[in-house]
Amino acid sequence: MDLSPDPRDVDPRAALADLMAFYAEAGVDAGIGDAPVDRFAESAAERSTARTAIRPAAASSSAEPGAPSARREAARAPALPPLAAAPPPPDRAAADAREAAASAPDLDALRGLLERFDGCPLKLTATRLVFADGNPQARLMLVGEAPGRDEDIEGKPFVGRSGKLLDRMLAAIGIDRTQAYIANVVPWRPPGNRTPTPQETAICLPFIRRQIELANPDVLVCLGGPSAQTLLGIKDGITKARGRWMEYDTGTRRIQALATFHPAYLLRTPLGKRMVWRDLLAIERKLAEPPSAG
């Protein structure tokens, strides 16, 4: 029996909206036509146009300085934007990040340092810094891997479909964003929502470590395998690592830490929700215990 819907019953506008939502969630942020385009030729044409626009003004320099034609050509010549400085080599950038992060006395200062930090190449392609959301005084802190498209637009972590699911997960144990502090290992969106490179993660690592130290939560939850591997040093996959209590050492205190599935994974694999529910109950029990001094 064919259970597929009758094409006549499908609203094409709703289908198109669903398709666009799927593309946006996948990280598609630019349209491409059917005809091939030579981007190298486009770049060469742009440079040629810029030189042509500037050349008349230069050629007219031999005329009388105050000539009207020289002034008109100079006024028409476009101002070329300055080229952005290339980030330093990864090793140098990571060392600069460690020095900068260590100097931050509080979370506001750390955010300001990140706003001014130019060592990570992701900053050049991201729309804005995605620092944190929620309550920095909360006992619970959650850390994902990197922002996506919606987070890049709003400047807050976990605000897209994954964020809505995370809100429902927390609500299941009576917690909302006023009772949790949420961040990512990497605070800038990688182009196309790709996975951050090891070098990009290493550059950003000192900042998230300092962020955890300054927030000083009682419970740290790593959302997804990359976050758990980066912060907790686990070698197993997230399926084996999730649900086990570990310790995160800030250098001054040991924080109870747990890894669980990322909400984006649950959107693709709903069967994982039963295991996350057990993790949420474990988090609820841990938060019910008296705070540990370290």
N, C-alpha and C positions, 0 to 999 in steps of 0.2 A: 504493500500500500504506500502510495506516494504522499508523504506528510508535508512536503514543501509548500509554502504559501503560494496562493494564486498571485501572479505578478500584477493582476489588475487590482488586488487589494492592498498593494504596497504603496505608501505615500512616497513619491520620489524625493520630496524635500526632506522628509524625515530620514530616509535612507542616506541622502547626501550628508545630512548633519551628523549621522552616526559615523559615516566614513571619515569625515573631517575630524571628528573627535578622536577616532582611532589613530589617524595620522599624527595629530597633535600630541597624543599620549606617547606615540612612538618616537617623538622628537623631530618630526618633519616640520620645518619652519620656513621653507622656501619652495615655491613652485617652479617646475622645470617643464618647458614645452617639448613637443614631439621632435622638432627640428634640432639637429646638433648645433652647438654654438662653440666657436673657437675662442675661449677665454683669453688665450695668449694674444690673439689678434686684437681683441677688445682692449686689452691693457696697452698694447703698442699704439692703438689709435688714440686712446686717452692721453698718452704721453705726447703724441704728435700734436694733438689739439692744444694741449697746454703750452707746448713750445711755440706753436703758431700764434697763440693769443698773446704771448709775451714778446715775440720777436719784433712786431711793428713798433712797440714802444722803445725797444732798444735801438732799432734802426733809425728812429727819428731823433736819437740823441745828438746826431750830427747837425740837426737843424737848430734854429735859434731856440734857446732854453725856454723862452716864454711863449713859443708858438702854440696857437690853439689846437692844432692837430696833435701835437705831442701830448698836451694835457688830456685830450679826449681819448687817445689810445691808452694812456696810462690809467685813466679812470675805467676803461673797459676791460683791462687785463685782470683776470681773476686772481684772487689771493689764494695761493696754494697752502693747504693745511700742513703744519709741521708733522714730520714722521714721528710715530711713537717710538720711544727708545726700546730696544730689544731687551728682554729680561736677561739677567746675568746667568752664567752656567748653573746647572742644578745644584752642584756641591756648594757653590758660593751662595746661592739663593737659600738653601737649607740652613747654612750657617747664619745668614742674616736673619732668617726666621726665628731661629733659636734665640739669638741675641735680642731681637725685638720682643718676642713673646715673654721672655724672662723679665723684661723691664716693665711689663704692664702691672700696675698695682691693683687694678680692679677691672671688671668686665667692660665698663664704658671705655676705659683707656685701651683695652685690648681691641675693642671694635674699631676705635679710631686708628690704631696701628695697622689693622687689616685694611682699612679704607685707604691708607697711604702706602701700603706695601705693594711694590711692583715686581716682586721676584717670581710670582707664579704666572706663567703665560695664559692661564685660563681667564685671568682678569681682563685680558685684551679682547676676548670674545664674549664674555658674559655681559648681561645688561646691568646687573648690580650685585653687590655683596649680599649674600644670604647668611646672616650671622646667627640668629637664634629667635625663638618664640617661646612664649609662656612665662613662667615665674622663676627667675634665677634663684629665689630663696626656697624653692620646692625641694622636698627630700628625694624626688624621683627625677632623673635625667635620662633622656633617650637620645641616642646618636645614630644617625643614618650614614650613608656613604657620601652623597653629593646631591645638590638641588637638581630638579628637573625644569621643564619649560614654565609651568605655572609658578614655581618658586622663584625662578629668575625674573618673572614679570612683577610679582608682588614683593619680593625681597624677604620672604618668610619661608622657613622650612615646612614641608608637609602641608601644602594647601591645595593640591590637586586631588585626583581620585584616591591616591594613596593616603593623603592627609585626612580625607573624610573617613576612610576606613580606620585609620589610626585613632581618630576621635571616637569612633564607635567602639573600638577595642578598649580604650581607656574608660569610656563610659560604662562598660560592662562590669568594671570593678569600682565604680563610683568616683572616677577621676576625670577632670577636664583640664584644659590648658592653663588654668590658674593654679593648678596643683602639680604641674610638671614643667620641666625645662627641656626644650627640644633644640637640637643642633645637628650639624653634619661634620664628618671628618674634613671634607673639602667644601669651602664656603662659596665657590663659584661654579656655575653650571658648565660642564664640559660640552663642547659643540655637538649637537645632535643627540644629547643624552648618552654619549658614549661613556665607557668606563674610564675613570681617571687613570693615567699612567702611574707606574710606581714612583717616577720622579715627581710628578705633581702631588701625589699623596705624601711623599717624604717632605716636600717643601711646606705643606699645610699642617703636617703632624704636630709641630711644636705649638701651633696656635690652639688646636683643639685640646691638646694636653693641658695647656695653661687655662683654657676655658673650663675644663672639668675641675681643675685644681681650685680655681676661683669660685666656681659655683658650689663646690664641696657637697655634692648630694650624698644621701645615705645609700641609695640604690642607683646603679648605672645599668641601663639596658642598651645593648648593642643591637640595632635593627639590621639584620642581614649579615651574610658571611664576610663581606669586605670590611665592614665596621668592626666585627668581632676579631678578625684576623689582624687588623691594624692596631687596635687598642688593647686586646687581650692576648695577642700573640698565639692564638690557637692555630693548629695545623690541620685539624680535621675540617671536613665540610660542615656547613651550618646544620644539616640534618642530624649529624652526630653530636655536634657541639651544643646545640640548643637545649635549654632546660637544666643545665648544670651550673650551679653557683660557683663562681670563681672570685678572685680578688683583683681589684685594680689598684695599683700602688701609685699614688700621686707624688711620692717622695716624702710626704709628711703624714700621710694617712692611707690606710687600706680600705677601699670601698667595696662593698658587696656588688658583684657584677653578674649579669645574666645575658646570654645571647638568645635571640629568637628570630623568627622569620620576618623579613621586611614586608610591609603591607603590599608593595608592588608584586611580590611573589604570591601572596595570597589572592590577589586579583586574578592571577594566571592559574593558580592551583588552589582552588577553594578547599580541597581536602586537607590542606595544611592547617586550616582554622581550628580543628580539634586539638592539635598539638599546641597551637598558640594559646588556646583557652587554658590548657594546663599551666603554661608559662605565666599567664596573667594571674591565675589563682596563686601561683608561687610568689609573684611580685606582691600581691595583696597581703599575703601572710607575712612576707618580709617587712613590708611597711608597717604592719601592726606591731612589730617588735620594737622595743625601746631603741633609740639611736645609739650606734656604737661610737665610742670615742676614737676608734682607730685600731 
